[in-house]
Amino acid sequence: MKLKTILTIFILTSLTCYSQEGTWVETTGRYLGANVTPDEGKARALDLARSEAIKIVVGVKVTEEIYRNVSEISLSENSSGYIDIFSRLSRSTSNGKIIDEKHSFTTEIENNIPVYVAHLNAYVVEEKGEPDPGFNVKINMPKDVYYARSKVLSENDAVEFDIRASKDCYIYLFNIMSSDSVQLILPNQYVKNNFYDTNKDEQGFEKMMENLGMKFNVYLPKNKNFGKEAFLVIALKEKIDFISDNLSKDGLSIIPTYKAAMTDIMSWLIQIPVDMRTEAFASFEIRRR
């Protein structure tokens, strides 16, 4: 290939790349490196830095109202209002794309555990798109009221639900709990395979959860006679795992507050084109008996 042709291709590629209006931003991502290799820790730190860069450019459109509402709800005795906010989170979240970047890594030590830090300079553009009308997911629940009968968790009702999707996908299931916290139920440390196969009546993750005896028994604190919770399921056409420094390290994968969960879920979603994801939401009541 002649030099002139090479230069022409390079110029055209550069013009195409930056013809989309975007913004350069600098961010850092920090990942606590317990139980991961250095390469894995750096990759996860870079993912966090990338999501933060996209959030700065794209996520500002929805964060302020959501954060304000969550803060008000969290301070309220009646926290059932958060249900509506979570149900609108995915639908109100557009997405962005990094089309150029430079990054480097450093490693810090905290409490004898390595912390991998990614330093990122990224050019982010907002992507326009429409959801795939043929891609949907559903949560089927036979009932929406469950009873907390005892202090012993196993004696309380177990929530029954079934997830069905229209296309092969990867399922991410969150339980939005009444205690100002959110739990990532699937995938988890015991059930890592979250692939949904439309050719199977029973999914691999369903079999695994059943074999492990995993049940979702409801719970109410001593001072409450009523609570409202919900399931949020996000289905993705590609496996793009949810990563959060706020997930508890005890194997339960709990994010301690609604606000932190909102931030982390949104930071994850804005990296995923809208035609590559779909969601479903189902709420239920817990009553004292």
Sequence and secondary structure as in RCSB ss.txt:
>XXXX:A:sequence
MKLKTILTIFILTSLTCYSQEGTWVETTGRYLGANVTPDEGKARALDLARSEAIKIVVGVKVTEEIYRNVSEISL
SENSSGYIDIFSRLSRSTSNGKIIDEKHSFTTEIENNIPVYVAHLNAYVVEEKGEPDPGFNVKINMPKDVYYARS
KVLSENDAVEFDIRASKDCYIYLFNIMSSDSVQLILPNQYVKNNFYDTNKDEQGFEKMMENLGMKFNVYLPKNKN
FGKEAFLVIALKEKIDFISDNLSKDGLSIIPTYKAAMTDIMSWLIQIPVDMRTEAFASFEIRRR
>XXXX:A:secstr
  HHHHHHHHHHHHHHHHSS EEEEEEEEEEE TTS HHHHHHHHHHHHHHHHHIIIIIHHHHHHHHHHHHHHHT
SS  TTHHHHHHHHTTT  EEEEEEEEEEEEEEEETTEEEEEEEEEEEEEEE     TT  EEEE S SEEEE  
SSGGGS B   EEEESSSEEEEEEEEETTTEEEEEES SS    EE TT SS HHHHHHHHTT   B    TT S
EEEEEEEEEEESS      TTS TTTT EES HHHHHHHHHHHHTTS GGGEEEEEEEEEEEE 
